[in-house]
């Protein structure tokens, strides 16, 4: 809190150092992180937590933690990433709890495995939280400046084409590049193009792109994205939009928080409205004045501009969410209206939507195009394969979204620190985390358009739930990675042991169906089920809550009331998770099983994607274990392969 109060003062201490490199030459850093966006801040904090002397260099200190586009965090698939970053002691979950002004769990009608914790954020509070956390992180120094060049050694004669990064005119062991949308960035509004990484910010210098492409021989590509105009709130007639209230009990993102900073009754609403045929007409009439939309560069498919939505789905009415930008902000963020036409046409367009008939634009929407590095050139530790010590994270790897950036940043930062401190790098598998799925997808498949996370990308999503991120990742984060504090670790052990004790107590309640019926008369217990049921079996019934069981058996269960919801979810998913676990164990047991060398992978009558068939056909792994370790081969594909070979033996 004190640090938060002192922020302006501390900012002045960290005043511009574009000449700063000279000021810092006396100091040796283990890890240098370039860029203070969502990837860079998590990377720097994680590297410092692992024990590395870390330097974060970013263009503007006061934009550290800035939300370039939407004022929100989490959602379906993305909320899982936030929970996992938090389980590894990252920042974004706690920042979301501090800055959230409208919390809701998306996808509630589906099972808890695919619920999407999401919050609308106050931009300023989010930024303040991230900055104060970084300022109070031991071993972390921040300076303002733009990195123009990477220093690398000549290729290693024993490994042609392999370099080692040595710094940015400072001595260092590892560098994490997190340049976001800034690498050779260009901004687009109407027919005007200008250099920039984000409105008001210069792009990353061409020298950096040059080092990556020409000096290190890395393949790069170009992607684009865009943002909506910000609307003056008082100029919008919100009575013409549908009110959307937050959850009455906000659910914090962070395992460490029992409640959010914003009180339930202080939360702000969002509003839903729809486009009209007039919107489509304005888009079509202005296409020739809109350079960004005319480019071939790929944009975010799942967060498309209004131009792309109208052109892909003509004649439809599209949702537009009017979202608050902060507690004291007088602006609204119209989610779904990202656009790049000239500002006067943007005004015409928004005025075609009933609540915005008289709306005023505060800042016009714009597009950005930027370079990314094809991520198949990275290892699963997010290290450039051909350049020892160089790690990349975030939008530079072709992803889109704060959560994807934060997740990669944390992992790259932790690994950069480990590498600098002569410890082996660590990996996360697809079976233990969404972060593992994200990284595996990037490094083994690459990207052709901005990549975002979905729950459908995770084969074992019933095990990789938001509610159990702490159980899956915190012990590994502490014991193997070193990025988790001892306080969080101890608390996670307490929770894990209590959950285990509660599950044991539930399994020990072993009663006949008729006894259960007497104990819980309101629950329609099926007679066709086994005549003996445990408390855990019963908790799998839709109508049975842990609270009901605890009131029937207070002596064995009442001490576990704080875990009521977790235990219910644990019970519902137990059969799926046991099956997943058995499959994973079976793959490990059958590691040495031979795969026939004459197998025709293209005609195998099992469920394998074309991509997987192509990899198996090309590499022809001799054993199941070898197939498991191939980049691009998912655990689900290995299970299908294993089943096929066993049946045909
Ligand atoms: P950023 O948040 O971009 O941060 C990069 C940081 O690196 C900045 O602080 C910059 O100053 C610094 N930096 C760059 N180069 C250097 C250098 N050479 N030296 C020192 N510092 C440097 N995401 C979505 O999910 N959906 C969307 O629709 C969407 N639309 C967007 C529209 C726009 C116009 C922009 C700008 C972004 C949009 N985003 C969207 C993307 C979202 O902002 C990013 O995914 C996320 O911010 C990426 O985080 P990052 O850490 O990789 O990079």
Boltz pocket constraint, residues with backbone or C-beta under 6 A from the ligand:
constraints:
  - pocket:
      binder: B
      contacts: [[A, 34], [A, 35], [A, 36], [A, 37], [A, 38], [A, 39], [A, 40], [A, 57], [A, 58], [A, 59], [A, 60], [A, 63], [A, 64], [A, 66], [A, 67], [A, 68], [A, 69], [A, 70], [A, 145], [A, 146], [A, 147], [A, 148], [A, 178], [A, 179], [A, 180], [A, 181], [A, 182], [A, 183], [A, 197], [A, 198], [A, 199], [A, 201], [A, 202], [A, 203], [A, 204], [A, 205], [A, 208], [A, 225], [A, 226], [A, 227], [A, 300], [A, 303], [A, 338], [A, 366], [A, 367], [A, 368], [A, 393], [A, 394], [A, 395], [A, 396], [A, 399], [A, 400], [A, 401], [A, 402], [A, 405]]
      max_distance: 6.0
